[in-house]
């Protein structure tokens, strides 16, 4: 079949696209950004949220036999539009599918949205479900719980990173989860692409075990081979602060898993009945413990778990460092900066040099903070660090020998920026 997979760079979408290609289907991957991977030869670069006219979809659906809609976002932000991706944009895609003769549409929704909608995420997901059900199509709506697998992104990445801590922080107000394996979700989508597969069905994709978040983290920690960790419940006020910090990061274009919508959704829980899924497809979901035992943890898994949390610390530190040094240079450190520049022989250019350096520092910090400019901000910060080292060596070589070693300190700063570049990619 010729299959269009939307959200084909996401956790679920990338696995689906790869699996269908291996099964011999002709796969068209659709995402907002073209990935570097060439496992799928045909890509469409498109933001679903921006395509609200069904006629704009028709060229991309020419000859397509089935659509698998894996597109999804957690919360409205500078880069994400829940209503556009889940409802209006998806609705235009469903209408265009009906008009172009696409018969089968498999739609990834979310567990519980048909029962309760505490956030814009679940409300928009439910609206998209209703729009698909109104179309004259062979539709299938799958509502997975928290999806875990070998790759990690969002909630799955957070769970792995929490497992690396000797003390497990627990968020208040969370409810049980029936986590589901990515491989089981992909196998289900493959099943419903069969010509004889049923349609017009809604299924909850949930694992067999009800687990608390702490239990899930504990199983991952055991998978890493580390001793059990003690769980500590965070105060409600501190949890709210963390969620708000996540919202702020989202406003800057980052996609942290801990945001207000996540808090609202996890307070509802992610549980359901796997029996209808098994009775229709024959797929019996694997418990988390069994799935983890089938693929022992590697050193790369352990590195990722530790680096994921360090990434959440490293980037804010770099932002504060650059913006802070710029502000200090223009305020309390202004006189010292001018005196330093005059000691190099800058003369009347000393004031201009201080302000130029301060503005460059602030620009580097702002660039690192704004996700769409982060890579350029890091390169700019590296260039500034190198410039300061070279200029300091030429103009004031004695700074290498001062007790506080100001020029020596540039080296670890430089290396930290290289590390930040190495772990910048989200997918």
N, C-alpha and C positions, 0 to 999 in steps of 0.2 A: 504494500500500500504506500501511497504518498501521504506522509503525515506531517502536519505543522505542529511543532511543539513550542508553545510560548513560555517565556521565563526559562529559556533553555540554558542559561548560565547559573541558575539557582541550584540549591541543594538537591531538590527533587528533579527539576527540569533537566539538569545536565546528566543525571543518572538515567532518566527516561530516554533522552535523545541517544545516548551511547548504547543503551540496551536495544532500542528499536533498530538502530543502524546495524548492530551485530546480528539481529534476527533477519536482516535482509530488506527492511523497509527503506524507502527513500525518505530521508528525514530533512525537513526544513527547520532550522533553529531560528527562533525569534527572540531578540533581547534588545535592551536599550543600548548595549555596547557590544561590539564584535570582540569575542575572546581571542586570545592568542592561539588557543588550541585549534588544530585542524582535523579533529576526529569527525566533525560534521562539515561536509564540503559546502553546503548551501546555507548562507545566513541572511536573515533580514534584520537590519538594525532599525528598531522602531520602539517608541514609547507608547505602550497601550493606552495610557492615561490621556494622551494627546490626540488619539484617533477616535473621534466621536461620531463621524459620519460613516455608516456601513459601506458606502460606495468606495471609500478609501481602502477598505480591506479587500475588495474584490480582486485586484491584481495579484495579491499575495495568496489568494485561495484558488487560483486557476489550476485545475487538475488535481486539487487536494482531495483525498478520500476521507480523511479524519483529522480532527483537531484535538490536541491534548493541551488543555490550558493549565499550566503550572505557575502562572504569574501571580505574585502576591507580595505585599509589603506590610510591615507591622504597624506603622503610624505615620501620619502626615508630617512632612518635614520638607527641607529644602530640596530633597531628591525624591520624595515619595508622596504619592497621592492615593489614599485608600479608596476614595469614592471613584476616582478615575480608573484605577487599575482593576478593582473588584467589581464595579457596577456599571458605570457609564461606558467605559472603554470596552469592558468584557461584553456588555450588552450589544454594542455595535458589532463586535466580532461574531456573536451568536446570530444576530440578524443577517449579517453578510454570509455566514455559513449556510443559513437556510436559503438565501437567494441564489447562492452559487452552486447549490447542489451537493454540498458536503452533507453526508448523512449522519456520521457519528461524531459526537463531541463528548470528550471525557474531561470533566471539569474538577479540579482540585479545590475543594472548599475547606472548611475547618470544623473540627469536632464541636458539637454543641450549639452551632449558630442557629439551628432550627428550634432550639429550646430556650435559649437566653442570649441576649445581645448586649453585654455590658459596655462595649466600647465601639468606636467608629470602625475598628477592624472587623469585628463580628457582624455589625450592622450592615456594612457594605458587602461583606461576603454573602450574607443572607439575601441581600437585594440582587446580587449577581446570580445566585441560585434560582431565585424566582423568575428572573428574566429568561434563563435557559429553559426552565420547565415550561414556559409559555410558548416556546418555539416548536415548530413541526420538525423535530429532529430526533434521531436516535441518541438521546442524551443519557449520560451516566454521571452522577454526582458522587464523588468520593470525599469523605470527611475524615481525614487522618487526625490522630492525636499528635503529640510531640514526636517528630520523626528523628530517629537516631540511626547512624550508620558509620561506615568507615570515614567518609568525609565529614567535616564539621563546619557549621555556620550558625550564627545566631544563638538560639537556646542550646543547641547541641554543643557548640564551642564553649559556652559559659559553663555547662555542666562538667565538661572535661577539665576546664581550668579550675573550678572549685574543688575538684578531686585532687588537685596538686597541693592544696593547703593542709597543713597539719591540724588546723581547726576549721571546721566547715561552718561558714556563716549561713544561717537559715533566715529566709524572709518571712515575716509574719503574715498570716491570712492566706497561706497557700493551701490548696486542696489536692487530693490524690491525682496521680497521672497513670494512664495506661499507655506507656510509651510504645511506639511501633517501629519496627525495623524498616529502613529505607529499601532494602531488597524485597521485602514483602509488598511494599507499596508499588514498586516498579513491576513486580510480577503480576499484580492485580491489573495494572494499566495494560500490560501486554495481553492478559486474558481477555479484557473487554475489547480489544482490537480484533479478536477472532470473528470471522463472519457469522458464526453460530452463537455468539455471546448474546445474552439478553441485554435489553436497553430499557430506558425509562425507569431506572432504579437509583435509589439513594442508599449508600452504605457507609457505615462508620468503620474506619480502619483503626482498630485499637489492639494493643497487646493483651495477653491473657491475665497479667498481674496488675493489681492496683498498688502503686508505690507512692510513698511520699517523696518529695524532692530530695530529702536527705538520704533516703534509701537508694535512689538512682545514683546520686553522687558517691555513696559508699560502694556500690557495685563497680563503678568506674575506678575508684581508688584501689579496690581489691584487684581489678584487672591490671592496673599498673604494677602491682606487686608491692604496694606500700602498706604500712600498718594502718589499722583503723584510726579515723580521726574523730575527735569529739565535736559534736554539733553545738553551736551557740546561736540562740534565737536573737536576732537583732531587734532593738527597740523600734517601735512603729515610726517614731519621728525620724530616726536615722534611715530607715528604709525609704521613707518619703523623700528625704534629701537625695538618696542615691538615684531614685527614679527621676527626680527633677534634673539631676546632673545628666542623666541619660537623655532627657528631653532636650537639654541645652546642646548636647553633642549632636543630637538629631537635627536641630535647627541649623547647625553648622555643616550639615551634609554627611555626617557620620551615621552609621547604622548599628548602634549598640543594642544588645538584646534586652537590657534593663531600661525600659521606658514605661510611661504611665499606662499605655495600652496593655503591655505585658502584665503589669500588676493587676489590672482589672480582669484580664483573661485567666490568669493563673488562680485568682480568687474563686473563679467558677469551677476550676478543675478541668481535667481532660479525660473523661471516662465514658464508656459506652459498652455495647454488647457486641462481641466479635462473632457470635454464632451466625447471624444472617450473612456476613461476609464469607465465612467458611462454607456455609451450605450452598451458596451460589457458585463460588469459585473453586472450592476444594482446597483453598489455601488456609493452612492453620498457622496463625501468627506465632512467631518464636518469642519466648520469654527473653528479656534482656540478658539474664545470666547465661543462657544457652548461646545467644548470639555472640556475646563477648568471648566465651570460652572457645568458640570456633575460630577466632582470629586473635591470637595472642598479641599483646601490646608490644610495640617496638620502641626503640630509643627515640625515634622521630615523634611518636605519639606523646612521649613524656616531655620532649622539648616543647611541642606545641602547647601542651597543657600549661606549662610554666610561662612560656612566652606570651600567651594570650592575655594573661593578667598583667604582665609587665608592659605589654603594649598599651594597655589602658592607663598606665602610670607614665610611661616614657613620653608619650606625645603631649599630654598636658604640661609635664615638666619642661619640655623644650619650648612650648609656647610661652609659659611664664618666664623662662630664662631670657628669651630674646626680647619679649615685650618689656619685661622688668628692667633689663640692662639699658634699653632705650630710654625708658622713663627716668631712670636714675641719672643717666647721662645728661638729661635736659633739666633736672631739678637739683636734688641734693648733691649730686656728683659733678655738677656743671663746672664749678670753680676748679676742682681737681683735674677734670678733663682738659680744661683750657691750659692749666699750668703744665700738664704733661705734654700737650702738643707744642707749647712754646719751648719746652726743654729739647724738643727735636729740631728746633730751628724753623718751625712753621710760621712764626711771626704773626702777621695780621690775618693769616688764614686759619689761625687756631680755632677761633669761634666757629667758623664755617665748617671746619673739619669735625668738630665735636657734634654739631647738629646733623651733619651728613651721616656720621656714623650712627647716631641715635636713631635717625629716621630709617636707616638701612636695617638696624636691629629690629625695630618695631615692624617693618615690612616683612622681614623674615618670619617673625612670630605670627603675624596675622596670616601669612601664606600657609604656614604649617597648620594653623587652626582651621582654616576653611578647606573642607575636604577636597573640593575640586581643584585646589591650588596646592595641596600638601606636598606633592612631589616636587613642584617648582620651588616651594618654600624651603624644602630640605636642601635642594641643590644650591639655592641662594645662600643658605646658612653655611653650607660647606665652603662655598666660595668666599664668604666673609671671614670664616675662621682661617682659611688659608691666607687671605689677604692680610689679616691682622698678624699672623705669625711671620709672614715675610716682611711686612712693613716694620714690625717691632724689631725684627732681627737687624734690619738695615739701619733704622733710626735710633733704636735704644737697645743694643745687644745686651746691655747690663741687666735688662729685665729677665734674662734667662738665669741670672745668678742671684736675684733677690730672694730673701728667705721664703716668701710666699709663692715664688715661682709662677708669676702670672702667665708667662709664655708657655711654660710646661703644661699648664692646665688646659691649653688649647687641644692637646693631643687626645685626652679622653673625650672631650666634647666632640671632636671630629669623628671619633670612632662611634660614639652613640648615634650620631646622625646616619652613619653608614648602616648601623643595626636597624634604625628606624626605616630606612629605605628598604632593607631586606625583608621586613615583616609588614610593609605597608599594605600590600594587596589583601583584599578581603576574600576573594574567590580565585 
